[in-house]
Amino acid sequence: MHIPQSEPNRSFVATAEGERGGTAGLKRSVRAYGKRSILGLSALLFTLGLADLAYAANCKGPSAPGADWSDCNKKQLMLGGIDLEGGNLANTDFTLTDLRGANLTAANLEKATLVRSSLAGARADKANFAKVEAYRSSFAGISAEGASFNSSELQRTNFSGAKLTGADFEKAELGRANFDKAVITGTRFPMANLSRATFSGSTFEGPLDFTDAFMFLTRIEGVDLSAATGLEQEQINLTCGDSATKLPQGLTMPTNWPCPVD
Protein backbone atom coordinates (compact mmCIF):
# COMPACT_ATOMS: atom_id res chain seq x y z
CA MET A 1 0.00 0.00 0.00
CA HIS A 2 1.42 3.30 -1.07
CA ILE A 3 1.50 5.90 1.64
CA PRO A 4 2.06 9.35 0.25
CA GLN A 5 4.75 11.19 2.04
CA SER A 6 3.72 14.53 3.41
CA GLU A 7 5.62 17.50 2.20
CA PRO A 8 7.65 19.39 4.75
CA ASN A 9 5.97 22.30 6.44
CA ARG A 10 7.41 25.00 4.32
CA SER A 11 5.93 27.71 6.40
CA PHE A 12 7.70 26.35 9.50
CA VAL A 13 10.97 25.94 7.63
CA ALA A 14 10.70 29.35 6.16
CA THR A 15 9.85 30.80 9.53
CA ALA A 16 12.75 29.05 11.24
CA GLU A 17 15.14 30.11 8.55
CA GLY A 18 13.77 33.61 8.81
CA GLU A 19 14.39 33.59 12.54
CA ARG A 20 17.87 32.30 12.05
CA GLY A 21 18.45 34.89 9.39
CA GLY A 22 16.98 37.62 11.62
CA THR A 23 19.18 36.64 14.57
CA ALA A 24 22.27 36.62 12.43
CA GLY A 25 21.29 39.95 10.95
CA LEU A 26 20.71 41.34 14.40
CA LYS A 27 24.14 40.16 15.53
CA ARG A 28 25.72 41.68 12.42
CA SER A 29 23.91 44.94 13.14
CA VAL A 30 25.09 44.95 16.74
CA ARG A 31 28.65 44.26 15.66
CA ALA A 32 28.47 46.99 13.04
CA TYR A 33 26.99 49.43 15.54
CA GLY A 34 29.72 48.55 18.01
CA LYS A 35 32.37 49.18 15.41
CA ARG A 36 30.80 52.51 14.55
CA SER A 37 30.65 53.41 18.24
CA ILE A 38 34.29 52.50 18.75
CA LEU A 39 35.28 54.47 15.66
CA GLY A 40 33.19 57.40 16.84
CA LEU A 41 34.74 57.27 20.28
CA SER A 42 38.21 57.02 18.80
CA ALA A 43 37.51 60.02 16.60
CA LEU A 44 36.26 61.97 19.62
CA LEU A 45 39.33 61.10 21.68
CA PHE A 46 41.58 62.01 18.77
CA THR A 47 39.82 65.37 18.43
CA LEU A 48 40.18 66.03 22.16
CA GLY A 49 43.83 65.05 21.93
CA LEU A 50 44.39 67.58 19.18
CA ALA A 51 42.61 70.19 21.25
CA ASP A 52 44.88 69.39 24.21
CA LEU A 53 47.93 69.66 22.01
CA ALA A 54 46.79 72.98 20.66
CA TYR A 55 46.07 74.19 24.18
CA ALA A 56 49.46 73.03 25.46
CA ALA A 57 51.17 74.65 22.49
CA ASN A 58 49.46 77.92 23.39
CA CYS A 59 51.30 77.93 26.71
CA LYS A 60 54.58 77.88 24.81
CA GLY A 61 53.52 80.72 22.57
CA PRO A 62 55.66 83.86 22.42
CA SER A 63 55.17 86.63 24.93
CA ALA A 64 53.34 89.52 23.36
CA PRO A 65 50.55 91.97 24.12
CA GLY A 66 47.28 90.07 24.24
CA ALA A 67 48.96 86.67 24.72
CA ASP A 68 46.77 83.89 26.09
CA TRP A 69 48.65 82.03 28.82
CA SER A 70 45.58 81.10 30.83
CA ASP A 71 45.98 77.96 32.98
CA CYS A 72 49.66 77.72 32.00
CA ASN A 73 52.65 76.79 34.15
CA LYS A 74 55.04 79.73 34.25
CA LYS A 75 56.77 78.97 37.55
CA GLN A 76 60.32 80.03 38.41
CA LEU A 77 60.95 81.95 35.19
CA MET A 78 62.88 85.15 34.49
CA LEU A 79 60.29 87.33 32.75
CA GLY A 80 61.49 90.75 33.82
CA GLY A 81 60.39 93.51 31.43
CA ILE A 82 58.04 91.21 29.51
CA ASP A 83 55.16 92.87 27.61
CA LEU A 84 51.84 91.12 28.30
CA GLU A 85 49.57 94.13 28.06
CA GLY A 86 45.94 93.04 27.79
CA GLY A 87 46.95 89.39 28.05
CA ASN A 88 44.79 86.57 29.39
CA LEU A 89 46.77 85.19 32.34
CA ALA A 90 43.83 83.79 34.28
CA ASN A 91 44.77 80.91 36.59
CA THR A 92 48.39 81.02 35.39
CA ASP A 93 51.00 79.78 37.85
CA PHE A 94 53.74 82.40 38.30
CA THR A 95 55.12 81.00 41.56
CA LEU A 96 58.62 82.40 42.25
CA THR A 97 58.65 84.07 38.82
CA ASP A 98 60.47 87.34 38.18
CA LEU A 99 58.03 89.81 36.58
CA ARG A 100 59.90 92.95 37.59
CA GLY A 101 59.22 95.83 35.25
CA ALA A 102 56.69 93.79 33.25
CA ASN A 103 53.89 95.47 31.32
CA LEU A 104 50.66 93.96 32.65
CA THR A 105 48.43 96.90 31.82
CA ALA A 106 44.78 95.77 31.58
CA ALA A 107 45.88 92.12 31.78
CA ASN A 108 43.56 89.53 33.30
CA LEU A 109 45.32 87.66 36.12
CA GLU A 110 42.20 86.41 37.90
CA LYS A 111 42.98 83.38 40.10
CA ALA A 112 46.65 83.48 39.06
CA THR A 113 49.27 82.16 41.48
CA LEU A 114 51.93 84.74 42.32
CA VAL A 115 53.33 83.24 45.51
CA ARG A 116 56.76 84.74 46.29
CA SER A 117 56.93 86.28 42.83
CA SER A 118 58.15 89.81 42.12
CA LEU A 119 56.17 92.41 40.21
CA ALA A 120 58.32 95.25 41.51
CA GLY A 121 58.19 98.26 39.21
CA ALA A 122 55.67 96.59 36.91
CA ARG A 123 52.94 98.47 35.07
CA ALA A 124 49.54 97.00 35.84
CA ASP A 125 47.02 99.83 35.59
CA LYS A 126 43.45 98.51 35.17
CA ALA A 127 44.73 94.93 35.59
CA ASN A 128 42.53 92.26 37.14
CA PHE A 129 44.19 90.56 40.14
CA ALA A 130 40.93 89.25 41.58
CA LYS A 131 41.28 86.06 43.63
CA VAL A 132 45.05 85.79 43.06
CA GLU A 133 47.30 83.96 45.54
CA ALA A 134 50.26 86.21 46.20
CA TYR A 135 51.64 85.40 49.65
CA ARG A 136 54.95 87.13 50.37
CA SER A 137 55.11 88.66 46.90
CA SER A 138 56.61 92.00 45.97
CA PHE A 139 54.45 94.67 44.36
CA ALA A 140 56.91 97.35 45.43
CA GLY A 141 56.80 100.38 43.17
CA ILE A 142 54.13 98.82 40.94
CA SER A 143 51.72 101.10 39.10
CA ALA A 144 48.34 99.44 39.57
CA GLU A 145 45.99 102.38 39.39
CA GLY A 146 42.38 101.29 38.95
CA ALA A 147 43.39 97.64 39.35
CA SER A 148 41.16 95.08 41.04
CA PHE A 149 42.47 92.92 43.89
CA ASN A 150 39.04 91.68 44.98
CA SER A 151 39.08 88.60 47.24
CA SER A 152 42.83 88.14 46.75
CA GLU A 153 45.25 86.40 49.12
CA LEU A 154 47.93 89.03 49.73
CA GLN A 155 49.32 88.22 53.16
CA ARG A 156 52.76 89.76 53.82
CA THR A 157 52.78 91.33 50.38
CA ASN A 158 55.01 94.36 49.84
CA PHE A 159 53.18 97.34 48.30
CA SER A 160 55.74 99.91 49.43
CA GLY A 161 55.97 102.82 47.01
CA ALA A 162 53.16 101.37 44.87
CA LYS A 163 50.78 103.61 42.93
CA LEU A 164 47.35 102.29 43.85
CA THR A 165 45.07 105.23 43.11
CA GLY A 166 41.54 103.93 42.65
CA ALA A 167 42.53 100.30 43.26
CA ASP A 168 39.94 97.96 44.76
CA PHE A 169 40.88 95.56 47.60
CA GLU A 170 37.37 94.50 48.57
CA LYS A 171 37.41 91.29 50.68
CA ALA A 172 41.17 90.94 50.15
CA GLU A 173 43.38 89.19 52.72
CA LEU A 174 46.09 91.74 53.52
CA GLY A 175 47.46 90.56 56.85
CA ARG A 176 50.88 92.19 57.46
CA ALA A 177 50.84 93.83 54.01
CA ASN A 178 53.16 96.83 53.73
CA PHE A 179 51.81 100.07 52.18
CA ASP A 180 54.72 102.27 53.27
CA LYS A 181 55.01 105.30 50.97
CA ALA A 182 52.31 103.85 48.71
CA VAL A 183 49.93 106.23 46.93
CA ILE A 184 46.45 105.04 47.88
CA THR A 185 44.20 107.93 46.83
CA GLY A 186 40.62 106.68 46.51
CA THR A 187 41.63 103.08 47.22
CA ARG A 188 38.87 100.80 48.52
CA PHE A 189 39.26 98.27 51.38
CA PRO A 190 35.66 97.24 52.19
CA MET A 191 35.49 93.97 54.16
CA ALA A 192 39.26 93.52 53.72
CA ASN A 193 41.40 91.83 56.37
CA LEU A 194 43.99 94.48 57.26
CA SER A 195 45.25 92.90 60.46
CA ARG A 196 48.80 94.09 61.20
CA ALA A 197 48.99 95.82 57.80
CA THR A 198 51.12 98.98 57.70
CA PHE A 199 49.81 102.27 56.31
CA SER A 200 52.30 104.49 58.12
CA GLY A 201 54.06 106.62 55.54
CA SER A 202 51.42 106.07 52.83
CA THR A 203 50.21 109.11 50.91
CA PHE A 204 46.79 109.97 49.54
CA GLU A 205 44.43 112.78 48.78
CA GLY A 206 40.72 112.30 49.25
CA PRO A 207 38.74 109.53 50.93
CA LEU A 208 39.61 105.90 51.50
CA ASP A 209 36.87 103.31 51.99
CA PHE A 210 37.34 101.09 55.06
CA THR A 211 33.73 99.87 55.34
CA ASP A 212 33.64 96.74 57.53
CA ALA A 213 37.40 96.25 57.20
CA PHE A 214 39.05 94.19 59.95
CA MET A 215 41.81 96.39 61.37
CA PHE A 216 43.39 94.44 64.21
CA LEU A 217 46.72 96.13 65.03
CA THR A 218 46.70 97.92 61.68
CA ARG A 219 49.51 100.51 61.78
CA ILE A 220 48.16 103.99 61.05
CA GLU A 221 50.70 106.09 62.95
CA GLY A 222 50.88 109.61 61.54
CA VAL A 223 48.22 108.89 58.90
CA ASP A 224 45.56 111.50 58.14
CA LEU A 225 42.30 109.53 57.95
CA SER A 226 40.05 112.53 58.46
CA ALA A 227 38.47 112.01 55.01
CA ALA A 228 38.22 108.21 55.27
CA THR A 229 34.79 106.63 54.91
CA GLY A 230 33.31 103.55 56.52
CA LEU A 231 35.36 103.78 59.72
CA GLU A 232 33.68 103.00 63.04
CA GLN A 233 35.01 103.47 66.57
CA GLU A 234 35.17 99.69 67.03
CA GLN A 235 37.61 99.46 64.14
CA ILE A 236 39.77 102.32 65.41
CA ASN A 237 39.94 100.74 68.86
CA LEU A 238 41.75 97.77 67.31
CA THR A 239 44.31 99.80 65.37
CA CYS A 240 47.73 101.17 66.25
CA GLY A 241 47.99 104.93 65.86
CA ASP A 242 49.57 107.83 67.69
CA SER A 243 49.02 111.49 68.49
CA ALA A 244 49.79 112.41 64.88
CA THR A 245 47.02 110.18 63.51
CA LYS A 246 43.99 112.15 62.33
CA LEU A 247 40.57 110.49 62.53
CA PRO A 248 37.22 111.28 60.90
CA GLN A 249 34.94 113.57 62.82
CA GLY A 250 33.15 111.79 65.67
CA LEU A 251 35.89 109.20 66.26
CA THR A 252 38.30 109.42 69.17
CA MET A 253 41.82 108.23 69.87
CA PRO A 254 41.84 104.96 71.86
CA THR A 255 43.56 104.82 75.22
CA ASN A 256 45.84 102.00 74.06
CA TRP A 257 47.69 104.23 71.57
CA PRO A 258 50.58 104.12 70.82
CA CYS A 259 51.02 100.37 70.40
CA PRO A 260 54.24 98.60 71.30
CA VAL A 261 56.67 97.94 68.47
CA ASP A 262 55.68 94.70 66.77
Salt bridges, closest charged atoms under 4 A:
ASP98 OD2 - ARG100 NH2 2.82
ASP168 OD1 - ARG188 NH1 2.93
GLU170 OE1 - ARG188 NH1 3.60
ASP180 OD2 - LYS181 NZ 3.46
ASP209 OD2 - ARG188 NE 3.82
GLU221 OE2 - ARG219 NH2 2.54
ASP262 OD2 - ARG176 NH1 3.32
ASP262 OD2 - ARG196 NH1 2.99
